[in-house]
């Protein structure tokens, strides 16, 4: 009786840690669109809140400081790198003109710092997306320490 | 909203250290220790590099 229960518990644990590719891709895409949403779908509430707040704080501060938001139509390689960093922040990238209606102003140091903060938000969210993908695939150990 | 250089650096250090703590650690106590350590490490390194660059500023 006990061994049957133990086997069932082990099976459930294995199923939980196996994950699935659709779940992983869905969590990563959701996490890209809204920072933290991927973790929310995976029921990692604490991580979801922290990632949304940290990425959101960096992105909004960067935009309100009138940082530059790079577009794919940029002329050189650095503009493209900037675009790839910025696009990582998902909804904050698409709402950048709403959040900062005045547009970028990098003639002052604040605007330059804002550009860096916004790019940091995007890159940080990419790390969070990768983690959501790993958790979705069941590759990441979530606090289950070997005894 | 205009943050000066130091305020922007503190915001960066706070957000990144918090996110890194949740990305890399599993328990609450580990996360708190790592976040505090990383936050002060960011500040100390940035201020240290600032002082090292000071002689070349003029």
Backbone of each chain as ProteinMPNN parsed JSONL, in Angstrom:
{"seq_chain_A": "XXXXXXXXXXXXXXXXXXXXXXXXXXXXXXXXXXXXXXXXXXXXXXXXXXXXXXXXXXXXXXXXXXXXXXXXXXXXXXXXXXXXXXXXXXXXXXXXXXXXXXXXXXXXXXXXXXXXXXXXXXXXXXXXXXXXXXXXXXXXXXXXXXX", "coords_chain_A": {"N_chain_A": [[0.838, -1.211, 0.0], [1.822, 1.248, 0.946], [4.034, 1.421, -0.729], [2.798, 1.664, -3.205], [1.549, 4.146, -3.002], [3.839, 5.724, -2.735], [5.006, 5.288, -5.222], [3.092, 6.477, -6.864], [3.294, 9.121, -6.019], [5.912, 9.651, -6.797], [5.63, 9.37, -9.564], [3.903, 11.52, -10.09], [5.555, 13.633, -9.373], [7.574, 13.357, -11.261], [6.108, 13.854, -13.575], [5.482, 16.49, -13.15], [8.0, 17.693, -13.305], [8.79, 17.102, -15.847], [7.72, 18.719, -17.92], [6.771, 20.466, -20.991], [7.306, 21.068, -24.495], [5.391, 22.851, -25.897], [4.262, 24.213, -23.705], [6.542, 25.418, -22.649], [7.396, 27.103, -24.753], [5.141, 28.704, -24.997], [5.131, 29.932, -22.462], [7.512, 31.36, -22.612], [7.013, 33.133, -24.736], [4.785, 34.51, -23.718], [6.029, 35.654, -21.526], [7.722, 37.358, -22.84], [5.983, 39.192, -24.067], [4.492, 40.335, -21.911], [6.37, 41.16, -19.237], [7.074, 38.713, -16.825], [4.673, 37.394, -17.12], [4.924, 34.858, -18.222], [5.998, 33.356, -16.122], [3.881, 33.582, -14.421], [1.954, 32.026, -15.709], [3.148, 29.617, -15.288], [2.748, 29.29, -12.665], [4.508, 30.501, -10.886], [4.409, 32.637, -8.762], [5.818, 34.493, -7.141], [8.19, 35.005, -8.554], [7.089, 36.021, -10.914], [5.929, 38.453, -10.107], [8.173, 39.862, -9.161], [9.8, 39.989, -11.477], [8.16, 41.429, -13.227], [7.978, 43.874, -11.875], [10.698, 44.689, -11.663], [11.68, 44.76, -14.337], [9.749, 46.451, -15.403], [10.122, 48.797, -13.842], [12.71, 49.598, -14.616], [12.312, 49.963, -17.395], [10.23, 51.917, -17.563], [11.376, 54.035, -16.125], [13.592, 54.531, -17.762], [12.303, 55.379, -20.113], [10.869, 57.635, -19.199], [12.979, 59.242, -18.588], [13.601, 60.102, -20.994], [14.976, 58.426, -22.745], [16.594, 56.932, -25.629], [14.774, 55.04, -28.005], [15.374, 52.328, -29.908], [14.828, 51.555, -33.369], [13.96, 49.034, -35.873], [14.813, 50.055, -38.231], [17.253, 51.164, -38.035], [20.479, 52.582, -38.816], [23.116, 51.433, -38.496], [25.198, 48.701, -37.142], [25.264, 48.952, -34.379], [22.891, 50.256, -33.829], [21.12, 48.234, -34.519], [21.794, 46.32, -32.589], [20.981, 47.738, -30.345], [18.264, 47.843, -30.912], [17.568, 45.103, -30.705], [18.065, 44.701, -28.004], [16.224, 46.498, -26.873], [13.714, 45.589, -27.801], [13.271, 43.392, -26.318], [11.915, 44.097, -24.039], [9.264, 43.877, -24.498], [5.921, 44.636, -24.036], [6.449, 47.143, -23.053], [8.132, 48.227, -24.924], [6.436, 48.477, -27.127], [4.633, 50.291, -26.105], [6.121, 52.522, -25.81], [5.99, 55.062, -26.994], [3.677, 56.005, -25.949], [4.138, 56.065, -23.207], [6.278, 57.837, -23.048], [5.581, 60.525, -24.41], [6.856, 62.759, -25.32], [9.096, 62.005, -26.662], [12.496, 60.853, -27.441], [15.437, 62.364, -25.92], [18.567, 62.761, -26.209], [20.45, 64.646, -25.858], [21.119, 65.443, -23.396], [22.632, 64.199, -20.327], [20.812, 62.693, -18.857], [19.008, 61.62, -20.704], [20.687, 59.925, -22.083], [21.379, 58.117, -20.039], [18.856, 57.085, -19.631], [18.477, 55.701, -22.022], [20.222, 53.558, -21.628], [19.077, 52.358, -19.353], [16.625, 51.489, -20.382], [17.446, 49.657, -22.318], [18.673, 47.819, -20.621], [16.428, 46.845, -19.265], [15.197, 45.408, -21.334], [17.107, 43.381, -21.926], [17.27, 42.115, -19.475], [14.686, 41.109, -19.3], [14.83, 39.239, -21.332], [16.468, 37.304, -20.175], [14.732, 36.457, -18.182], [12.728, 35.371, -19.782], [14.101, 33.208, -20.882], [14.465, 31.713, -18.575], [11.806, 31.112, -17.949], [11.24, 29.496, -20.126], [12.99, 27.342, -19.608], [11.924, 26.39, -17.174], [9.399, 25.658, -18.064], [10.095, 23.557, -19.739], [10.903, 21.813, -17.878], [13.511, 21.678, -17.105], [14.729, 23.134, -15.165], [15.798, 23.198, -11.835], [13.678, 23.716, -9.21], [14.068, 24.604, -6.38], [14.026, 22.07, -5.291], [15.934, 20.317, -3.44], [18.487, 17.84, -3.466], [18.305, 15.163, -1.148]], "CA_chain_A": [[0.0, 0.0, 0.0], [2.719, 2.401, 1.042], [4.889, 1.511, -1.914], [1.96, 2.164, -4.308], [1.421, 5.601, -2.812], [5.141, 6.333, -3.036], [5.179, 5.264, -6.679], [2.223, 7.494, -7.458], [3.889, 10.424, -5.705], [7.083, 9.801, -7.669], [5.135, 9.605, -10.929], [3.386, 12.894, -10.16], [6.704, 14.54, -9.319], [8.245, 13.267, -12.563], [5.271, 14.528, -14.563], [5.592, 17.925, -12.908], [9.313, 18.199, -13.694], [9.075, 16.824, -17.247], [7.374, 19.869, -18.735], [6.455, 20.175, -22.386], [7.748, 22.159, -25.38], [4.394, 23.921, -26.106], [4.151, 25.012, -22.483], [7.762, 26.213, -22.519], [7.378, 28.17, -25.768], [4.048, 29.607, -24.608], [5.562, 30.718, -21.302], [8.552, 32.3, -23.058], [6.372, 34.189, -25.548], [3.981, 35.32, -22.793], [6.986, 36.422, -20.737], [8.264, 38.442, -23.667], [4.957, 40.218, -24.291], [4.344, 41.028, -20.618], [7.366, 40.601, -18.322], [6.544, 38.013, -15.662], [3.448, 36.638, -17.441], [5.312, 33.463, -18.434], [6.104, 32.717, -14.807], [2.522, 33.529, -13.867], [1.32, 30.853, -16.313], [3.783, 28.437, -14.683], [2.397, 29.377, -11.232], [5.629, 31.003, -10.072], [3.861, 33.958, -8.47], [6.816, 35.421, -6.608], [9.073, 35.405, -9.654], [6.315, 36.835, -11.864], [5.786, 39.814, -9.563], [9.493, 40.519, -9.111], [10.277, 40.283, -12.832], [7.362, 42.521, -13.791], [8.328, 45.138, -11.219], [12.073, 45.122, -11.966], [11.754, 45.129, -15.76], [8.885, 47.621, -15.577], [10.744, 49.99, -13.243], [13.825, 50.02, -15.475], [11.802, 50.429, -18.688], [9.486, 53.171, -17.408], [12.348, 55.083, -15.758], [14.37, 54.842, -18.965], [11.476, 56.151, -21.051], [10.56, 58.95, -18.632], [14.203, 60.053, -18.659], [13.692, 60.421, -22.426], [15.987, 57.603, -23.402], [16.353, 56.611, -27.031], [14.207, 53.717, -28.297], [15.883, 51.99, -31.233], [13.887, 50.917, -34.302], [14.68, 48.112, -36.777], [15.28, 50.793, -39.414], [18.513, 51.824, -37.678], [21.467, 52.562, -39.892], [24.325, 50.613, -38.335], [25.124, 47.489, -36.317], [24.971, 49.315, -32.986], [21.454, 50.524, -33.772], [20.434, 46.936, -34.525], [21.996, 45.74, -31.253], [20.096, 48.491, -29.458], [16.89, 47.413, -31.189], [17.368, 43.762, -30.133], [17.984, 44.849, -26.545], [14.989, 47.209, -26.509], [12.507, 44.815, -28.134], [13.114, 42.383, -25.259], [11.041, 44.53, -22.946], [7.886, 43.52, -24.858], [4.852, 45.635, -24.089], [7.003, 48.472, -22.774], [8.66, 48.725, -26.195], [5.327, 48.882, -27.982], [3.963, 51.438, -25.488], [7.14, 53.532, -25.478], [5.571, 56.404, -27.423], [2.596, 56.43, -25.042], [4.731, 56.374, -21.9], [7.058, 59.06, -23.211], [5.038, 61.162, -25.613], [7.751, 63.831, -25.77], [10.152, 61.444, -27.512], [13.829, 60.806, -26.816], [16.303, 63.546, -25.938], [19.862, 62.283, -25.717], [21.397, 65.754, -25.817], [21.519, 65.573, -21.994], [23.086, 62.929, -19.744], [19.658, 61.917, -18.386], [18.491, 60.861, -21.842], [21.651, 58.851, -22.349], [21.187, 57.118, -18.984], [17.567, 56.456, -19.9], [18.694, 54.714, -23.096], [20.853, 52.36, -21.021], [18.108, 51.698, -18.458], [15.611, 50.806, -21.196], [18.099, 48.48, -22.909], [18.852, 46.851, -19.528], [15.126, 46.213, -19.034], [14.974, 44.422, -22.395], [18.016, 42.238, -21.791], [16.862, 41.415, -18.252], [13.475, 40.339, -19.604], [15.217, 38.069, -22.132], [16.916, 36.286, -19.215], [13.516, 35.926, -17.534], [12.071, 34.516, -20.788], [14.863, 31.955, -20.954], [14.169, 30.929, -17.37], [10.433, 30.586, -18.105], [11.347, 28.382, -21.08], [13.617, 26.215, -18.902], [10.965, 25.837, -16.209], [8.361, 25.001, -18.862], [10.646, 22.295, -20.251], [11.222, 20.949, -16.743], [14.967, 21.56, -16.979], [15.285, 23.928, -14.073], [15.513, 22.75, -10.479], [12.991, 24.792, -8.507], [14.1, 24.503, -4.935], [14.017, 20.69, -4.808], [17.326, 19.963, -3.196], [18.677, 16.42, -3.184], [18.471, 14.938, 0.299]], "C_chain_A": [[0.872, 1.26, 0.0], [3.556, 2.571, -0.206], [4.091, 2.032, -3.123], [1.803, 3.674, -4.226], [2.714, 6.315, -3.169], [5.381, 6.389, -4.539], [4.338, 6.33, -7.357], [2.789, 8.89, -7.23], [5.098, 10.686, -6.596], [6.666, 10.096, -9.106], [4.654, 11.039, -11.106], [4.532, 13.885, -10.198], [7.429, 14.55, -10.663], [7.463, 14.022, -13.631], [5.392, 16.046, -14.423], [6.914, 18.461, -13.445], [9.631, 17.938, -15.153], [8.823, 18.043, -18.13], [7.021, 19.466, -20.15], [6.889, 21.35, -23.243], [6.676, 23.222, -25.636], [4.243, 24.834, -24.897], [5.351, 25.953, -22.354], [7.767, 27.383, -23.495], [6.289, 29.196, -25.42], [4.458, 30.506, -23.45], [6.602, 31.757, -21.715], [7.942, 33.455, -23.84], [5.538, 35.111, -24.651], [4.891, 36.208, -21.952], [7.628, 37.543, -21.525], [7.228, 39.571, -23.796], [4.726, 41.032, -23.012], [5.353, 40.413, -19.654], [6.707, 39.959, -17.094], [5.328, 37.149, -15.975], [3.754, 35.149, -17.666], [5.407, 32.707, -17.119], [4.745, 32.603, -14.138], [1.786, 32.302, -14.41], [1.878, 29.563, -15.706], [3.573, 28.387, -13.171], [3.593, 29.71, -10.35], [5.316, 32.457, -9.732], [4.937, 34.944, -8.041], [7.745, 35.932, -7.706], [8.347, 36.328, -10.628], [6.225, 38.279, -11.385], [7.116, 40.552, -9.606], [9.976, 40.887, -10.509], [9.484, 41.42, -13.461], [7.789, 43.86, -13.199], [9.725, 45.612, -11.607], [12.191, 45.568, -13.424], [10.927, 46.396, -16.003], [9.51, 48.89, -15.022], [11.875, 50.507, -14.128], [13.304, 50.632, -16.781], [11.108, 51.784, -18.55], [10.431, 54.315, -17.025], [13.159, 55.504, -16.975], [13.586, 55.699, -19.945], [11.178, 57.545, -20.517], [11.789, 59.856, -18.588], [14.531, 60.423, -20.11], [14.851, 59.706, -23.11], [15.598, 57.286, -24.832], [15.772, 55.199, -27.148], [14.585, 53.378, -29.736], [14.812, 51.292, -32.07], [14.669, 49.978, -35.23], [15.242, 48.829, -38.006], [16.609, 51.508, -39.149], [19.584, 51.61, -38.738], [22.61, 51.584, -39.705], [24.119, 49.458, -37.353], [24.762, 47.82, -34.868], [23.483, 49.644, -32.817], [20.66, 49.218, -33.728], [20.582, 46.244, -33.174], [21.073, 46.415, -30.244], [18.649, 48.073, -29.645], [16.624, 46.047, -30.552], [17.284, 43.816, -28.603], [16.634, 45.445, -26.152], [13.738, 46.347, -26.713], [12.243, 43.738, -27.08], [12.149, 42.799, -24.17], [9.556, 44.404, -23.303], [6.932, 44.695, -24.89], [5.383, 47.046, -23.829], [7.622, 49.081, -24.036], [7.517, 49.265, -27.049], [4.565, 50.095, -27.426], [4.923, 52.603, -25.256], [6.696, 54.94, -25.867], [4.423, 56.925, -26.56], [3.177, 56.855, -23.691], [5.542, 57.672, -21.966], [6.647, 59.738, -24.516], [5.981, 62.219, -26.173], [8.865, 63.316, -26.681], [11.516, 61.527, -26.851], [14.571, 62.136, -26.904], [17.643, 63.132, -25.34], [20.914, 63.393, -25.745], [21.867, 66.007, -24.383], [21.876, 64.2, -21.444], [21.908, 62.061, -19.326], [19.085, 61.057, -19.512], [19.388, 59.677, -22.184], [21.519, 57.73, -21.312], [19.876, 56.365, -19.192], [17.662, 55.401, -20.998], [19.258, 53.425, -22.532], [19.864, 51.611, -20.137], [17.083, 50.912, -19.268], [16.203, 49.549, -21.847], [18.314, 47.403, -21.846], [17.549, 46.107, -19.248], [14.877, 45.118, -20.07], [15.83, 43.183, -22.232], [17.643, 41.409, -20.555], [15.626, 40.557, -18.525], [13.792, 39.123, -20.481], [15.715, 36.946, -21.227], [15.708, 35.637, -18.541], [12.761, 34.999, -18.489], [12.772, 33.163, -20.876], [14.576, 31.078, -19.744], [12.772, 30.318, -17.453], [10.446, 29.388, -19.058], [11.922, 27.142, -20.396], [12.656, 25.555, -17.923], [9.867, 25.074, -16.951], [8.804, 23.657, -19.41], [10.953, 21.311, -19.127], [12.705, 20.775, -16.527], [15.521, 22.258, -15.758], [14.822, 23.395, -12.727], [14.903, 23.91, -9.703], [12.937, 24.541, -7.01], [14.015, 23.092, -4.4], [15.459, 20.24, -4.636], [17.444, 18.47, -2.934], [18.936, 16.204, -1.701], [19.61, 13.992, 0.578]], "O_chain_A": [[0.697, 2.179, -0.8], [3.771, 3.682, -0.689], [4.633, 2.75, -3.963], [1.906, 4.385, -5.225], [2.704, 7.364, -3.813], [5.881, 7.381, -5.069], [4.785, 7.001, -8.288], [2.77, 9.734, -8.126], [5.29, 11.798, -7.088], [7.253, 10.942, -9.78], [4.942, 11.691, -12.109], [4.5, 14.857, -10.952], [7.847, 15.602, -11.148], [8.031, 14.722, -14.469], [5.406, 16.784, -15.408], [6.955, 19.567, -13.984], [10.612, 18.467, -15.674], [9.637, 18.358, -18.998], [6.976, 18.281, -20.478], [6.852, 22.496, -22.794], [7.002, 24.409, -25.601], [4.114, 26.051, -25.028], [5.204, 27.123, -22.001], [8.098, 28.51, -23.127], [6.5, 30.403, -25.537], [4.168, 31.702, -23.453], [6.583, 32.89, -21.235], [8.306, 34.613, -23.638], [5.576, 36.332, -24.798], [4.573, 37.369, -21.693], [8.031, 38.559, -20.959], [7.557, 40.748, -23.652], [4.761, 42.263, -23.034], [5.205, 39.249, -19.284], [5.89, 40.583, -16.417], [4.98, 36.266, -15.191], [2.938, 34.287, -17.338], [4.957, 31.566, -17.011], [4.482, 31.662, -13.39], [1.08, 31.618, -13.669], [1.181, 28.552, -15.62], [4.149, 27.544, -12.484], [3.681, 29.256, -9.209], [5.871, 33.383, -10.323], [4.974, 36.083, -8.508], [8.047, 37.123, -7.782], [8.922, 37.303, -11.111], [6.421, 39.213, -12.162], [7.189, 41.707, -10.025], [10.505, 41.98, -10.711], [10.049, 42.275, -14.143], [7.942, 44.849, -13.914], [9.927, 46.801, -11.853], [12.74, 46.633, -13.708], [11.356, 47.299, -16.721], [9.44, 49.944, -15.654], [11.986, 51.711, -14.362], [13.783, 51.677, -17.222], [11.37, 52.697, -19.332], [10.305, 55.428, -17.537], [13.387, 56.693, -17.194], [14.129, 56.632, -20.539], [11.222, 58.524, -21.262], [11.666, 61.081, -18.556], [15.589, 60.979, -20.406], [15.588, 60.274, -23.916], [14.427, 57.359, -25.203], [16.225, 54.276, -26.47], [14.166, 54.06, -30.671], [13.995, 50.535, -31.546], [15.887, 50.104, -35.361], [16.056, 48.264, -38.736], [17.036, 52.35, -39.938], [19.595, 50.607, -39.451], [23.037, 50.957, -40.675], [23.031, 49.262, -36.812], [24.045, 47.065, -34.211], [22.89, 49.342, -31.781], [19.67, 49.1, -33.006], [19.63, 45.653, -32.665], [20.464, 45.756, -29.401], [17.893, 47.96, -28.679], [15.581, 45.847, -29.93], [16.524, 43.067, -27.989], [15.98, 44.969, -25.224], [12.817, 46.375, -25.896], [11.125, 43.235, -26.965], [11.618, 41.952, -23.452], [8.691, 44.778, -22.511], [7.106, 45.632, -25.669], [4.827, 48.025, -24.327], [7.635, 50.301, -24.199], [7.605, 50.354, -27.617], [3.932, 50.834, -28.179], [4.571, 53.568, -24.577], [6.988, 55.902, -25.157], [4.219, 58.134, -26.45], [2.769, 57.86, -23.11], [5.492, 58.496, -21.052], [7.266, 59.554, -25.564], [5.92, 62.543, -27.359], [9.503, 64.096, -27.388], [11.678, 62.188, -25.825], [14.366, 62.924, -27.827], [17.828, 63.15, -24.123], [22.113, 63.125, -25.668], [22.869, 66.687, -24.16], [21.487, 63.172, -21.999], [21.977, 60.836, -19.421], [18.721, 59.901, -19.293], [18.922, 58.59, -22.524], [21.543, 56.549, -21.656], [19.797, 55.159, -18.957], [17.023, 54.351, -20.926], [18.832, 52.332, -22.905], [19.811, 50.381, -20.16], [16.711, 49.801, -18.891], [15.546, 48.51, -21.918], [18.159, 46.214, -22.125], [17.553, 44.897, -19.022], [14.404, 44.033, -19.732], [15.344, 42.062, -22.381], [17.691, 40.179, -20.577], [15.525, 39.427, -18.047], [13.114, 38.099, -20.393], [15.427, 35.775, -21.472], [15.667, 34.421, -18.354], [12.222, 33.974, -18.073], [12.129, 32.115, -20.936], [14.456, 29.859, -19.862], [12.567, 29.163, -17.08], [9.754, 28.395, -18.832], [11.416, 26.033, -20.573], [12.576, 24.329, -17.842], [9.454, 23.993, -16.532], [8.004, 22.731, -19.535], [11.226, 20.136, -19.372], [13.13, 19.839, -15.849], [16.657, 22.006, -15.356], [13.634, 23.17, -12.501], [15.527, 24.96, -9.552], [11.869, 24.295, -6.45], [13.938, 22.903, -3.186], [16.112, 19.83, -5.595], [16.596, 17.891, -2.254], [19.684, 16.953, -1.072], [19.891, 13.69, 1.738]]}, "seq_chain_B": "XXXXXXXXXXXXXXXXXXXXXXXXXXXXXXXXXXXXXXXXXXXXXXXXXXXXXXXXXX", "coords_chain_B": {"N_chain_B": [[10.367, 62.897, -15.562], [13.42, 63.161, -14.007], [16.265, 61.539, -13.239], [19.26, 61.792, -11.4], [22.727, 60.897, -12.083], [23.654, 59.195, -10.042], [21.281, 58.335, -8.797], [20.097, 56.965, -10.915], [21.932, 54.923, -11.159], [21.604, 53.6, -8.705], [18.965, 52.709, -8.976], [19.284, 50.965, -11.161], [21.093, 49.097, -9.995], [19.532, 48.083, -7.908], [17.275, 46.931, -9.22], [18.462, 45.057, -10.975], [19.976, 43.429, -9.237], [17.976, 42.328, -7.642], [16.462, 40.896, -9.584], [18.421, 39.114, -10.523], [18.871, 37.669, -8.181], [16.473, 36.269, -7.883], [16.562, 34.825, -10.212], [18.739, 33.138, -9.884], [18.812, 31.913, -7.365], [17.153, 29.713, -5.01], [15.915, 29.627, -2.456], [14.357, 31.773, 0.041], [16.08, 32.98, 1.946], [18.575, 32.69, 0.744], [18.168, 34.222, -1.527], [17.766, 36.794, -0.471], [20.246, 37.279, 0.755], [21.941, 37.143, -1.502], [20.888, 39.192, -3.123], [21.329, 41.507, -1.57], [24.11, 41.428, -1.368], [24.864, 41.604, -4.113], [23.739, 44.069, -4.794], [25.197, 45.961, -3.22], [27.706, 45.347, -4.216], [27.518, 46.173, -6.898], [27.263, 48.968, -6.465], [29.652, 49.615, -5.071], [31.653, 48.838, -6.901], [31.021, 50.506, -9.096], [31.333, 53.089, -7.985], [33.976, 52.89, -7.23], [35.277, 52.559, -9.731], [34.612, 55.013, -10.77], [36.124, 56.732, -9.11], [38.687, 55.876, -9.852], [38.753, 56.796, -12.448], [38.747, 59.473, -12.116], [41.211, 61.117, -12.132], [41.594, 61.393, -14.875], [39.677, 63.059, -15.783], [40.005, 65.697, -16.374]], "CA_chain_B": [[11.161, 62.425, -14.414], [14.856, 63.197, -14.273], [17.105, 61.0, -12.176], [20.67, 62.093, -11.644], [23.518, 59.718, -12.417], [23.712, 58.288, -8.886], [19.947, 57.734, -8.612], [19.918, 55.983, -11.993], [22.785, 53.777, -10.836], [20.968, 52.876, -7.59], [17.805, 52.002, -9.547], [19.827, 49.857, -11.947], [21.652, 48.086, -9.087], [18.429, 47.476, -7.152], [16.454, 46.084, -10.097], [19.233, 43.932, -11.516], [20.349, 42.5, -8.164], [16.747, 41.598, -7.272], [16.13, 39.926, -10.63], [19.459, 38.064, -10.516], [18.668, 36.83, -7.0], [15.356, 35.354, -8.16], [16.937, 33.942, -11.318], [19.813, 32.189, -9.592], [18.687, 31.26, -6.055], [15.848, 29.063, -4.823], [15.26, 29.874, -1.17], [14.233, 33.197, 0.37], [17.266, 33.501, 2.628], [19.641, 32.783, -0.268], [17.848, 35.347, -2.417], [18.003, 38.055, 0.248], [21.701, 37.444, 0.904], [22.534, 37.405, -2.82], [20.443, 40.512, -3.61], [22.033, 42.551, -0.809], [25.521, 41.381, -1.774], [25.011, 42.098, -5.49], [23.406, 45.5, -4.806], [26.344, 46.739, -2.736], [28.837, 45.117, -5.128], [27.321, 47.088, -8.039], [27.55, 50.344, -6.055], [31.078, 49.764, -4.72], [32.451, 48.758, -8.133], [30.775, 51.704, -9.913], [31.964, 54.252, -7.345], [35.424, 52.652, -7.316], [35.732, 52.87, -11.099], [34.486, 56.47, -10.889], [37.298, 57.333, -8.478], [39.87, 55.559, -10.668], [38.721, 57.605, -13.674], [38.744, 60.896, -11.756], [42.396, 61.861, -12.608], [41.566, 61.606, -16.324], [38.463, 63.813, -16.106], [40.313, 67.077, -16.818]], "C_chain_B": [[12.636, 62.436, -14.786], [15.587, 62.643, -13.046], [18.534, 61.434, -12.456], [21.441, 60.775, -11.809], [23.515, 58.688, -11.273], [22.369, 57.592, -8.674], [19.683, 56.67, -9.682], [20.725, 54.722, -11.699], [22.176, 52.932, -9.71], [19.754, 52.081, -8.106], [18.258, 50.782, -10.343], [20.297, 48.73, -11.014], [20.543, 47.344, -8.351], [17.651, 46.488, -8.021], [17.228, 44.853, -10.552], [19.605, 42.942, -10.413], [19.135, 41.688, -7.708], [16.416, 40.513, -8.305], [17.148, 38.788, -10.654], [19.265, 37.111, -9.329], [17.557, 35.814, -7.254], [15.677, 34.395, -9.3], [17.868, 32.828, -10.859], [19.663, 31.444, -8.269], [17.277, 30.745, -5.836], [15.144, 29.403, -3.513], [15.272, 31.371, -0.848], [15.501, 33.746, 1.006], [18.439, 33.643, 1.658], [19.425, 34.001, -1.164], [18.158, 36.673, -1.744], [19.501, 38.311, 0.353], [22.343, 37.831, -0.431], [22.158, 38.803, -3.314], [21.183, 41.636, -2.89], [23.497, 42.609, -1.237], [25.701, 41.989, -3.168], [24.733, 43.598, -5.559], [24.607, 46.334, -4.367], [27.571, 46.539, -3.624], [28.73, 46.039, -6.345], [27.737, 48.507, -7.656], [29.036, 50.547, -5.804], [31.94, 49.758, -5.983], [32.271, 50.027, -8.974], [31.463, 52.929, -9.313], [33.484, 54.111, -7.403], [35.971, 52.996, -8.698], [35.641, 54.381, -11.342], [35.69, 57.189, -10.299], [38.563, 57.064, -9.297], [39.926, 56.449, -11.918], [38.866, 59.099, -13.388], [39.973, 61.658, -12.269], [42.356, 62.172, -14.098], [40.402, 62.503, -16.764], [38.77, 65.232, -16.561], [41.69, 67.141, -17.452]], "O_chain_B": [[13.049, 61.801, -15.757], [15.525, 63.217, -11.959], [18.972, 61.446, -13.606], [20.875, 59.688, -11.688], [23.393, 57.484, -11.5], [22.327, 56.393, -8.4], [19.12, 55.614, -9.396], [20.272, 53.605, -11.951], [22.226, 51.703, -9.752], [19.546, 50.93, -7.72], [17.686, 49.7, -10.214], [19.951, 47.565, -11.211], [20.604, 46.126, -8.187], [17.399, 45.354, -7.613], [16.708, 43.738, -10.517], [19.554, 41.732, -10.634], [19.255, 40.497, -7.421], [16.13, 39.369, -7.952], [16.773, 37.623, -10.791], [19.468, 35.903, -9.454], [17.679, 34.644, -6.888], [15.14, 33.29, -9.359], [17.806, 31.71, -11.37], [20.331, 30.429, -8.068], [16.32, 31.271, -6.404], [13.915, 29.462, -3.464], [16.078, 32.131, -1.384], [15.953, 34.837, 0.66], [19.205, 34.603, 1.741], [20.368, 34.711, -1.513], [18.738, 37.57, -2.357], [19.973, 39.414, 0.078], [23.181, 38.731, -0.487], [22.998, 39.518, -3.859], [21.614, 42.603, -3.519], [24.055, 43.686, -1.443], [26.599, 42.805, -3.373], [25.406, 44.321, -6.293], [24.994, 47.287, -5.044], [28.384, 47.45, -3.772], [29.726, 46.619, -6.777], [28.458, 49.175, -8.397], [29.62, 51.529, -6.264], [32.851, 50.575, -6.12], [33.244, 50.565, -9.502], [32.094, 53.709, -10.026], [34.196, 55.096, -7.602], [37.007, 53.649, -8.816], [36.483, 54.958, -12.031], [36.219, 58.129, -10.893], [39.418, 57.942, -9.418], [41.006, 56.808, -12.386], [39.08, 59.895, -14.302], [39.81, 62.757, -12.8], [43.01, 63.112, -14.548], [40.166, 62.685, -17.958], [37.887, 65.911, -17.083], [42.122, 68.211, -17.883]]}, "name": "protein", "num_of_chains": 2, "seq": "XXXXXXXXXXXXXXXXXXXXXXXXXXXXXXXXXXXXXXXXXXXXXXXXXXXXXXXXXXXXXXXXXXXXXXXXXXXXXXXXXXXXXXXXXXXXXXXXXXXXXXXXXXXXXXXXXXXXXXXXXXXXXXXXXXXXXXXXXXXXXXXXXXXXXXXXXXXXXXXXXXXXXXXXXXXXXXXXXXXXXXXXXXXXXXXXXXXXXXXXXXXXX"}
